[in-house]
């Protein structure tokens, strides 16, 4: 099976929004390869280290919330 890593990264970034705390920090309990790619793309701080969380960049936080809403928000009919 071929895997679209960009779509995986989008889903992980969206789910990172769910684990957000202290406004800009989030728990880093996802696949290490995806976390590394998100860091390379400039969305989060370097996930390598003893800390159990990472910090969103400004763009990372915006993208994370946007993707979370796109992928998981319930759309209400008017």
C-alpha positions as CSV (number, residue, x, y, z in Angstrom):
1,X,0.0,0.0,0.0
2,X,1.3,3.5,-0.9
3,X,1.0,6.0,1.9
4,X,0.5,9.8,1.4
5,X,2.8,11.1,4.1
6,X,1.6,14.7,3.6
7,X,-1.9,13.6,4.5
8,X,-0.6,11.8,7.6
9,X,1.3,14.9,8.6
10,X,-1.9,16.9,8.3
11,X,-3.8,14.5,10.4
12,X,-1.1,14.4,13.1
13,X,-0.8,18.2,13.1
14,X,-4.6,18.4,13.5
15,X,-4.6,15.9,16.4
16,X,-1.8,17.8,18.0
17,X,-4.3,20.7,18.4
18,X,-6.4,18.3,20.5
19,X,-3.5,17.8,23.0
20,X,-2.8,21.5,23.3
21,X,-2.0,23.0,26.8
22,X,-0.5,26.2,28.0
23,X,-1.8,27.9,24.8
24,X,1.2,26.8,22.5
25,X,2.4,23.5,23.9
26,X,1.2,20.1,22.9
27,X,1.9,16.5,23.9
28,X,4.3,14.7,21.5
29,X,2.8,11.2,21.6
30,X,2.7,10.6,17.9
31,X,4.8,8.8,15.3
32,X,8.4,10.0,15.5
33,X,8.9,10.2,11.8
34,X,5.7,12.4,11.4
35,X,6.8,14.6,14.3
36,X,10.2,15.0,12.6
37,X,8.6,16.0,9.3
38,X,6.4,18.6,11.1
39,X,9.5,20.0,12.7
40,X,11.2,20.2,9.3
41,X,8.2,21.9,7.9
42,X,8.4,24.6,10.6
43,X,5.2,23.8,12.5
44,X,6.6,22.6,15.8
45,X,9.8,22.8,17.9
46,X,12.3,19.9,17.7
47,X,10.6,16.8,19.2
48,X,13.9,15.2,20.1
49,X,14.7,15.6,23.8
50,X,13.4,14.8,27.3
51,X,10.4,17.1,27.3
52,X,7.1,15.4,26.9
53,X,5.7,18.2,24.8
54,X,6.7,20.4,21.9
55,X,5.9,24.1,21.1
56,X,3.9,25.1,18.1
57,X,5.3,27.8,15.9
58,X,2.8,30.6,15.1
59,X,2.1,29.1,11.7
60,X,2.0,25.6,13.2
61,X,-0.7,26.6,15.6
62,X,-2.8,28.3,12.9
63,X,-2.5,25.3,10.6
64,X,-3.2,22.8,13.4
65,X,-6.4,24.6,14.4
66,X,-7.5,24.9,10.8
67,X,-6.9,21.3,10.0
68,X,-8.6,20.2,13.3
69,X,-11.7,22.1,12.3
70,X,-11.6,20.8,8.7
71,X,-11.1,17.2,9.7
72,X,-13.0,16.8,12.9
73,X,-15.5,19.6,13.5
74,X,-19.2,18.8,13.2
75,X,-20.8,20.9,10.5
76,X,-24.1,22.4,11.7
77,X,-26.9,23.0,9.2
78,X,-28.4,26.5,9.3
